Amino acid sequence: MNKSELIESLAQEINVPHREAAAITNTVIETMTEALAKGESIEIRGFGSFVIKNYESYEGRNPKTGKKIKVKPKKLPFFKVGKDLREQVNSNKR
């Protein structure tokens, strides 16, 4: 599912115009992005949580030349699946 499919599904589910569903979706995504950018975590019970993980600098290699390079420290968002979602996904094995 991509963003436009999510918007369409929301519009049909709560019976609102596509434009309003898009505004709701964009607001939720922007709010979550801003919270993560500030270093805050997000927890949605039954779904999962988003946290920022800090990675220290390390020595890597340029894949083209094989030359050693220093990789700067970075922060990346990490998603940890919630119990309810994990159980629902595992119960629908294909």
RODO-778754 format. One record per residue (C-alpha): residue number from 0; residue in three letters; y, z negated, x. Coordinates in steps of 0.2 Angstrom, whole numbers. Each point is the difference from the previous one (the first is absolute). Example, Ala and Ser with C-alpha at 12.3 -4.5 7.8 and 13.67 -1.06 7.14 Angstrom:
     k     r       Y       Z       X
     0   Ala     -22     -39      62
     1   Ser      17       3       6
% end
This chain:
     k     r       Y       Z       X
     0   Met       0       0       0
     1   Asn      17       4       7
     2   Lys      17      -6      -5
     3   Ser       3      14     -14
     4   Glu     -17      -4      -7
     5   Leu       4     -18      -1
     6   Ile      17       3      -8
     7   Glu      -9      11     -13
     8   Ser     -13     -13      -3
     9   Leu      13     -14      -3
    10   Ala      10      11     -12
    11   Gln     -16       3     -10
    12   Glu      -6     -18       1
    13   Ile      16      -8      -6
    14   Asn       6      14     -10
    15   Val      17       3       9
    16   Pro       9      16       5
    17   His      -5       7      17
    18   Arg      17      -3       7
    19   Glu      -1     -19      -4
    20   Ala     -18      -1       7
    21   Ala       7       8      16
    22   Ala      14     -13       1
    23   Ile     -12     -14      -2
    24   Thr     -12       6      13
    25   Asn      14       4      12
    26   Thr       7     -18      -2
    27   Val     -16      -8       3
    28   Ile      -4      10      15
    29   Glu      18      -3       7
    30   Thr      -1     -18      -3
    31   Met     -16      -2       9
    32   Thr       6      11      14
    33   Glu      16     -11       2
    34   Ala     -10     -16       0
    35   Leu     -12       6      13
    36   Ala      14       6      11
    37   Lys       8     -17      -1
    38   Gly     -17      -7       6
    39   Glu      -5      -8     -16
    40   Ser     -18       1      -7
    41   Ile      -4       7     -17
    42   Glu     -15      -8     -10
    43   Ile      -6       8     -16
    44   Arg     -14     -11      -7
    45   Gly     -16       9      -4
    46   Phe       6      16      10
    47   Gly       4      -6      17
    48   Ser      14      -4      13
    49   Phe      11       9      12
    50   Val       5      -9      16
    51   Ile       9       6      16
    52   Lys     -11      -1      15
    53   Asn       8      -2      17
    54   Tyr      -7      10      14
    55   Glu       4      -4      18
    56   Ser       4      14      13
    57   Tyr     -15       7      10
    58   Glu      -4      13      12
    59   Gly      -6      16      -8
    60   Arg      -3      18       6
    61   Asn       8      17      -4
    62   Pro     -14      10      -8
    63   Lys       7      16       8
    64   Thr       2      -5      18
    65   Gly     -10     -16       1
    66   Lys      15      -9       8
    67   Lys       2     -19      -4
    68   Ile      14      -4     -11
    69   Lys       7     -17      -7
    70   Val      -1      -1     -19
    71   Lys      14     -10      -7
    72   Pro      -3     -15     -11
    73   Lys       0       4     -19
    74   Lys      -2      -6     -17
    75   Leu     -11       8     -13
    76   Pro      -4      -3     -18
    77   Phe     -18      -6      -4
    78   Phe      -9       0     -17
    79   Lys     -13     -13      -3
    80   Val     -10       4     -16
    81   Gly      -1     -14     -13
    82   Lys     -17      -7      -7
    83   Asp       2       8     -17
    84   Leu       4      17       6
    85   Arg     -14       0      14
    86   Glu     -13      -5     -14
    87   Gln       6      13     -12
    88   Val      -1      14      14
    89   Asn     -17      -6       6
    90   Ser      -7      -1     -18
    91   Asn       4      19      -3
    92   Lys     -11       6      15
    93   Arg      -3      19       0
% end
